[in-house]
């Protein structure tokens, strides 16, 4: 039986920013995961997102494939992705849908939207949710700056979030997959590529974390659902940015025998922003481990390794 992971709960509405930042620092050093509550995204809106997501994934496959992923926007069918390059399975048992930045004219036209004739409320619901979570994410980044012993507005001041490369990803894990001798993963073991991820789910279990990604055998712990809370985790880019002070953590989704929906929001810096070791995270005794790299180049290479394009 898998043990449940005890994660700290960060209140985004708390007036005690320093206390919140201290809790975030401890969480990101020890595990790379925590809960975020009072984030400003209403339960009603979140319910609408899951309702509209269910409608989309319930469409006939031929209709969904008309919106097939191009330039990392749109639909990906079951088993089309394998997040663990060492896995020999036929692919992850999930289908997903990607929505990229909304307000940058050069990138917003890459988004694909279902027909209003079929799903009239789909686009406005997703756009509203995207903007609400982006706002929450930026407030969280201010606390992360404090957690790194930086000015609260550090990431804003250096221009990291002027045009963030934020992506919303809707995920659907079918409840029943039929009998097979092959081990099936909803999402195989991986760490996220970018800065920070804010995840909401419909409450069906399955998410697991491995706190020690370099040790064998791997020990997996369940991440429990808390109504109204985001599950937040640190990505590889922030681990790199902090000179490995903050930890990106292996996680996966195991089939639970029930239909599972989740919504992941990946908040990353501007594509042209250069990520280099933060001064508060290096010293003579602990010099920078990684050379500076353009954020867009780093993410593009990670996507290439996953998708082959």
Buried (B, 14 or more C-beta within 10 A) or exposed (E): EEEEBEBBEBBBEBEEBEEBBBBBBEBBBBBBBBBBBBBEBEEEEBEBBBEBBBBBBEBEEEBBEEBEBEEBBBBBBBBBBBBBEEBEBEBBBBBBBBBBBBEBEEBBEBBBBBEEEEBEEBBEBBBBBBBBBBEBBBBBBBBBBBBBEBEBEBBBEBEBBEBBBBBBBBBBBBEEBEEEEEEBBBBBBBBBBBBBBBBBBBBBBBBBBBBEBEEEEBEBBBBBBBEBBBBBBBBBBBBBBBBBBBBBBBBBBBBBEBBBBBBBBBBBBBBEBBBBBBEBBBEEEEEBEBEEBBBBEBBBEBEEEBEEE
